């Protein structure tokens, strides 16, 4: 197995992969992760980390934090999931993806080491191990590590970070994490560790007590970002950025803070980023306001983040977004409703283990729908999705590929219409 394509074939086809097959690939323990960590001599102990969990926003928060750290001169690793176009997006150093040679080299080393170990790791378990080993080899100063699913049993949860971050809690992956918000919060709170300060991005009365009890039990401090920082939506600037006015406890602290990440939902993520940076500075990190501004206005350039309210075409304006659960879709629909358009065209596909009825109930009825599916086993057939959608007053045609659906939407749309593409991360990945 000497070529990158053969290695990808091994990673995708021979290892259980949640993104493709769903809950069957989920491991309910850290046994393999711990064994892999021992096999590679604990690489995560060679660099500092920031751990980011949450239902929505953790990707944006992770990338913004990494961008600020890069601007401040720290050699920065970034581990995120899933990828949209290229497996290597998951593992970056200073914005640059891991090389194909490094992916091949690590996979070959694992196969040799595993001749005696006889491990059967999942795709995610092995990928986390690859990331940690690569960050050590690249001698990073710090790595921002995004949780894959949950927190307590996630393969990333062997690190002891500088700060633990939980962006928010809403309903997603309920079959694995629990069917109530407190149960889901308890799983996410599994990343909270002794003497490691915790930032909660968005507080909710029904779950705050869960976080507070766990923080008290493990003897650490807890801060709610949204109770200190407020982000007022300002405007979209002439250069295509968005601008926020940031207040802390009522005082304007960051007037005209520019972001290259669009989507008004970023106003929920920026307070989380700012509170995390504040706690890092209390630990003698050097992250001044100038670097915060530079990091946030250059997040896409510095980290390569894609799929967050991303404009992919004009005339008609065509936008994609990876929001895929009820909370994420609410924010997407809110953004759509605040825009000016003559007619709305929605290219939508979903995977079969999501709360489809809840998501469909949130989508606008006054739109033309183009139901489609991503090329993965978890994808719901367009005809099945269309039948469900009709119960909620959503009508449209079915297409067997995402590109066919997008082409039809753009052909039917007028110059002043809006075409939106989403419903699943994998739909966005295919059109990008």
VEXGU-74488 format. One record per atom (N, C-alpha, C): residue in one letter; x, y, z. Coordinates in steps of 0.2 Angstrom, whole numbers, plus 5000, padded with zeros to 4 digits. Layout:
// residues N
aXYZ...
This chain:
// residues 432
x500449945000x500050005000x500450065000x500750084994x501250134994x500950204991x500350204988x500050264985x499550294990x499450364989x498950394993x498250374992x498150354986x497450334984x497250264987x497750224987x497650154990x497650164998x497950215001x497850225008x497150245009x496950295005x496250325006x495750265006x495850215001x495450165000x495450125006x495950115010x496050075016x495650115021x495750175022x495450215027x494750215027x494450225021x493750235019x493350165019x493650115017x493350055015x493449995021x493949995024x494149945029x494049965036x493950025037x493850055044x493150075045x492850055051x492150085052x492150165052x491750195048x491750265047x491050295048x491050335053x490350365055x490050405050x490450445046x490250485041x489850455036x490050385034x489750345029x489250305031x489350265037x488850215039x488450235045x488650285049x488250315054x488450275061x487950265066x488050245072x488450175073x488350135068x488750075068x489450085069x489750135067x490450145067x490650185074x490150195078x490350235084x490550185090x491150205093x491450165098x491250195105x490950155110x490750175116x491250175121x491850175119x492450175124x493050205121x493550215125x494150245123x494750195122x494550125123x495050075123x495550085117x495350085111x495750085105x496150155105x495850205107x496150275107x496750265112x496650245118x497250235123x497750195120x497550135117x498150085114x498550125109x498150155105x498550195099x498950245102x498750285107x499150335110x499750305113x499750245116x500350205119x500750185114x500450155108x500850135103x501350185099x501050245100x501450305097x501750345102x501850325108x502250355113x501950425115x501250425116x500850485118x501050555115x500950555108x501150615105x500850675107x500250675110x499850735112x500150775118x500650735121x500950765127x501550815125x501650815118x502250855116x502050935114x501350945114x501151015112x500551035117x500351095117x499851115121x499151115116x498651115119x497951105116x497451145118x496951155114x496251185116x495751135113x495251125117x494851065115x494151105114x493851085109x493151125107x492651075105x492151075109x491551025108x490951075107x490351035106x489751075105x489251045100x488651065100x488251035094x488351075088x488351145088x488451185082x488951235084x489351255078x489751315079x490451295081x490651225082x491251205085x491751215079x491551205073x492051205067x492251285066x491751325066x491951395066x492351425071x492151405077x492551425083x493251395083x493351335081x494051305081x494451345076x494151355070x494551385064x494751465066x494251495070x494451565072x494951565077x494951515082x495451515087x496151505084x496151455079x496751435076x497051495072x496651535068x496851595065x497151645069x496851655075x497151705079x497751685082x497851625084x498451595086x499051595081x498851585075x499351595069x499551665068x499051705068x499251785068x499751805073x499651775079x500051795085x500751755085x500851715080x501551685079x501651615082x501151585084x501151525087x501051475081x501551425081x501451365076x500851325078x500351325074x499651305076x499451245072x499251185076x498951125073x498151135073x497851105069x497151115069x496851045066x496451015071x496150945069x495350955069x495050945064x494350955063x494050895059x493350895059x493050835055x492250865055x491950835049x492250795044x492550845039x492850815034x493150855028x492550865023x492650915019x492150925014x492450895007x493050915005x493250884998x493850844999x494350855003x494950815004x495050795011x495150725012x495350695018x495850745022x496350765019x496850805022x496650875026x496050895024x495750955027x495750945035x495650885037x495550865044x496150885048x496750885045x497350895049x497750945046x497851005049x498251065046x498751085051x499251115049x499751155053x499851225049x499651275053x499651345050x499351345044x498751315044x498351315038x498451265032x499051235032x499251195027x499051125029x498751085024x498551025025x499150975026x499050925030x499450865030x499650845023x500250825022x500450805015x500250735014x500150715007x499950645006x500450595008x501150615008x501650575010x501550555017x501450605021x501350595028x500750545030x500250555026x499650515027x499850435026x500150435020x500450365018x500850335023x501350375025x501850355030x501550335037x501050375039x500750355046x500350285045x499950285040x499550225039x499950165038x500550165034x501050105034x501350095040x501450145044x501750125051x501250095055x500650115055x500150085059x500050005057x500049995050x499949925048x500449885050x501049905051x501649865053x501649855060x501449905064x501449905071x500849855073x500349855069x499749815071x499749745069x500249725066x500349655065x500349615071x500649645076x500649605083x500049625087x499849695087x499349715091x498649695089x498549685083x497849655080x497249705082x497349765082x496849815084x496349825078x495749845079x495249855074x494949925076x495349975074x495150045076x494650065071x494250115073x493850155068x494150205064x493850225059x494150275055x494350335059x493950355063x494050415067x494550405072x494650345076x495150335080x495850335077x495850305071x496550305068x496750375065x496250415063x496350485061x496550535066x496250525072x496550565078x497250545080x497350485080x498050465081x498550495076x498350495070x498750515064x498850595065x498350625067x498450705068x498950715074x498850685080x499250695085x500050675084x500150625080x500750605078x501050655073x500650685069x500950735064x501050795068x500650815072x500750885076x501450875080x501550815083x502250815086x502750815081x502750785076x503250785071x503350855068x502850895067x502950965065x503051015070x503150985076x503351025082x502951095083x502251075083x501851135084x501851165091x501651225092x501651255099x500951235102x500451235098x499751225101x499351195095x498851155097x498451125092x497751135095x497251165090x496551165092x496251105090x495951065094x495651005093x494851005094x494550985088x493850985088x493550915089x493150915094x492850845096x492450825089x492450755088x492050725083x491350725084x491150685090x490450675092x490450665099x490050705102x489950705110x490550735113x490850695117x491450725121x491750675125x491350645130x491550605135x491950545132x491650515127x491950455124x492250465117x492350535115x492650545109x493450535109x493650515103x494350495103x494850555105x494650615104x495050665106x495150675113x494750645117x494650665124x495250625129x495850625126x496350605130x496850655131x496650715129x497150775130x496950815136x497450845139x497250895144x497450965142x496951005140x497051065136x497151125141x497351175137x497351245141x496651265143x496151265138x495551285139x495051225136x494551215139x493951165136x493451215134x493151205128x492651245125x492051205123x491451225126x490851195123x490351245120x490351245114x489951305110x489251315112x488851255112x488151255113x487851185114x487251185116x486951115116x486251115113x486151075108x485451065105x485450995103x484850975100x484750905099x485150885092x485550835093x485850805087x486150735090x486150685086x486450615087x486150595094x485450595094x485150585101x485150505102x485250465097x485250395098x485850375102x486450415101x487050405104x487150445111x486950505111x487050555116x486550565121x485950545119x485350555124x484850595121x484250585124x483650615121x483350675124x483750695129x483550765132x484250805132x484050875133x484650915133x485150905139x484950895145x485350875150x485850815149x485550765146x485950705144x486450725139x486250755134x486750775129x487250825132x487050865136x487550915139x488050875144x487850825147x488250785151x488750745147x488550725141x489050695136x489550745134x489350805132x489850855130x490250875135x490050875141x490350905147x490950845149x490950795146x491450745147x492150765146x492250825142x492850855141x493150895146x492750915151x492950955157x493450915161x493950945163x494450915167x494750955173x495050925177x495250965183x495751015182x495651075185x496051135184x496151165177x495651145172x495651165166x495051215165x495151275164x494551325164x494051305158x493451315159x492951295154x492551355151x492451365145x492051415142x491451375139x490851405141x490151385138x489951435134x489851425127x489751475123x489051505124x488551465124x487851485125x487551455131x487251495136x486951465142x486251445141x486051395144x485351375144x485151355151x484551385154x484351365161x484351295162x484051255157x483951185158x484651145158x485151175156x485751135156x486351165160x486251225162x486851255166x487051215172x486551195175x486651155182x487151095180x487051065174x487451005173x488151025172x488351075169x489051105168x489251125175x488851155179x489151185185x489251125190x488851075190x489051025195x489650985193x489750975186x490350935184x490950975185x490951045184x491451085185x491651085192x491151085197x491351085204x491651025206x491350965203x491650905205x492350895203x492550915197x493250905195x493650965197x493451015200x493751075203x494051115198x493651145194x493851195189x493351255188x493551305185x493151365184x492751355178x492151395178x491651395172x491451465170x491451475164x491251545162x490751535156x490251575156x489751575151x489951635146x490151625140x490351685136x489751725134x489151705133x488651745131x488351785137x488551775143x488351815149x488851875150x489451875146x489851925146x489951965140x489951935134x490051965128x489351965124x489252015120x488652025116x488952045109x488752015104x488952035097x488352065093x488352125092x487752155088x487952155081x487452135077x487552125070x487652195067x488152215063x488252285061x488052285053x488452255049x488352265042x488852215038x488652205032x489152175027x489552235024x490152235024x490652285022x490752285014x490952335011x491052335004x491552285001x492052265006x492452215004x492252145005x491652135006x491352065007x491352035014x491652075019x491652045025x491052065029x490952035035x490452065039x490752095046x490352145048x490652185054x490152175060x490452165066x490052155072x490352205077x489852235081x490052275087x490052235093x490652225096x490652175102x490652215109x490252195113x490152225120x490352175125x490652195130x490752155136x490452185142x490052155145x489652185151x489352255149x489152265143x488852325141x489252375138x489952365139x490452415136x490652395129x490752445125x490952425118x491752415118x491952355117x492652335117x492952315110x492552295105x492852285099x492352315094x492352385093x491952415088x492152395081x491652375076x491852365069x492352305069x492152245072x492552185072x492452155065x492852145061x492752115054x492852045054x492452005051x492551935050x492451915042x492951875040x492851845033x492351785033x492151755039x491651705039x490951745039x490551725034x489851765033x489351715037x488751745037x488251715041x488151745048x487551775049x487451805055x487451765061x487451695060x487551655066x488251655069x488751685065x489351695068x489351745074x488851785075x488751825081x488751785087x488451715087x488451675093x489151645094x489551635089x490251605090x490751655092x490751715090x491251765091x491351775099x490851775103x490951785110x491251725113x491151665111x491451605113x492251615112x492451635106x493151645104x493451695108x493151745109x493451805113x493551785121x493051745123x493151725130x493651675131x493751635126x494251585126x494951615126x495051665122x495651705121x495751745127x495251765131x495351805137x495651755142x495451695142x495651645147x496351625145x496551615139x497251605137x497751655139x497451715138x497951775140x498051775148x497551755151x497651745159x498151695160x498351655156x498851595157x499451625153x499551685152x500151715149x500251695142x499751685138x499751685131x499851755128x500151765123x500151835120x499751845114x499051855115x498551865110x498251935111x498551985109x498352055109x497752065105x497352125106x496852145102x496952145094x497552175093x497752175085x497752105082x498052055086x498051985083x497351955082x496951975087x496251955087x495851975081x495952045079x495652075074x495952045067x496552035067x496852005061x496651935060x496651895065x496451825065x495751815063x495251855065x494551845063x494451875056x494751925054x494651945047x494951905042x495451855044x495851815039x495751745041x495151725044x495051655046x495051605040x494751625035x494651585029x495351575025x495751635025x496351635021x496851595026x496851595032x497351565037x497151495038x496551475037x496451405039x496051365034x495851395028x495551355023x494851335024x494451365029x493851345031x493351355025x492851305024x492351315019x491751295021x491151315018x490551285019x490151325024x490351375027x489951415031x489751475028x489051475026x488751525022x489151555017x489451505013x489951525008x489551535001x489751594998x489451614991x489851574986x489451534982x489851494977x489551514970x489151564969x488951584963x488551654963x488551684958x488151744957x487751744951x487151784951x486751794945x486451724943x486151684947x485851704953x486351694959x486251734965x486651724970x486551644973x487151614974x487051544976x487551534982x487251504987x487551504994x487451434997x487951405000x487951345003x488151345010x487851305014x487951305022x487951235024x488351215029x488351145032x487951135038x487551185039x487051175045x486551115043x486451075048x486151005046x485650985052x485651005057x485250985063x484751045064x484151035068x483651085069x483951155071x484451155076x484651215078x485051255072x485451215069x485851245063x485351265058x484851235056x484351255051x483951315053x483851315059x483451375061x483851445060x484551435061x484951495060x485051505052x485051455048x485051465041x484451495038x483851475041x483251505038x483151575041x483351585047x483351655049x483751705044x484351675042x484751715038x484451725031x484151675028x483751675022x483251725022x482851725028x482351775028x482551845029x483151855031x483351925031x483651955025x483651915020x483951935013x483451955008x483651995003x483252014998x483251964992x482751934990x482751894984x482051894981x482051874974x481351874971x481051804972x481451754971x481151684972x481751644975x481551594979x481951554983x482051484980x482651454979x482651394976x483151354982x482851294984x483251254989x483451184987x484151174986x484351114985x484551074991x484151024993x484150994999x484250924999x484750895003x484850825004x484950815011x484750755014x484850735021x485150665022x485450655028x485650585029x485050555034x485050485034x484450455036x484450445044x484950465048x484950465055x484850525058x484650575054x484450645057x483750655058x483550705062x482850715064x482550755058x482350715053x482150745046x481450785047x481050755051x480350795051x480450865055x480850865060x480950925063x481350975058x481850955055x482150995050x481651025045x481350975042x480850995036x480351045039x480151035045x479551085047x479851155048x480551165048x480751225049x480951265042x480951225037x481151255030x480551295027x480651345023x480151395021x479751355015x479051365016x478651335011x478651375004x478851445005x478851484998x479451474994x479651414993x480251394989x480151344984x480551344979x480551284974x481151234977x480951174978x481351124981x481651074975x482351054977x482651014972x482950964977x482650904978x482850854983x483350804979x483850794983x484450754980x484750714986x485350684984x485650644989x486450644988x486850644993x487550634993x487750564991x488250554989x488550484987x488850454993x488450434998x488650405004x488050355006x488250295009x487650255011x487150275015x487350325020x486850355024x486350405021x486450425015x485950475012x485250445011x484850485012x484150475011x483950485003x483550435000x483450434993x482950504992x483150534987x482750594985x481950584985x481750534983x481050524982x480750514989x481050484994x480850475001x480850545004x481350585003x481450645006x480850695004x480750684997x480150724994x479550714997x479350644998x478750625001x478650655008x479150645012x479150675019x479050755019x479350785014x479350855014x478650885012x478350845008x477650865005x477150865011x477250825016x476850835022x476950905026x477450935024x477551005027x477451055022x477151045017x477051095012x477651115007x478151065007x478751085003x478651044997x478751074991x478651034985x479151054980x479350994976x479851004971x480050944967x480550944964x480750884960x481350844963x481450784960x482050744963x482550734958x483150734961x483750724957x484250674960x484550634956x484950574959x485650604961x485950664958x486550684961x486450754963x486950784967x486950844969x487050894964x487550884959x487650924954x487150934949x486750884948x486150884944x485650934947x485550924953x485050964957x485251044957x485851054958x486151124958x486051154951x486251114946x486151134939x485451154937x484951114939x484251124938x484051194942x484251204948x484051254952x484351324949x484951324947x485251384944x484951394937x484751344933x484451354927x483751384927x483351364933x482751384934x482651454937x483251474941x483251534945x483351594940x482951654942x483151714939x483751754942x483951804939x484551834941x484451864948x483851884950x483851914957x483551864962x483551794960x483351744965x483951724969x483751684974x484251654978x484251574978x484851544977x484851474977x485251454983x484951414987x485351384993x485451314993x486051294995x486251224995x486351195002x486051145004x486251125011x485851065013x485751055020x485351005023x485850945025x486450945023x486950895025x487650925023x488050905028x488750925026x489050895020x488750835018x489050795013x488750825006x488150855006x487850895000x488350944999x488550985004x488951045003x489651015000x489950965003x490550935001x490550924994x490050894991x490050874984x489950934979x489650984981x489551044977x490251084977x490651074982x491251114983x491851074979
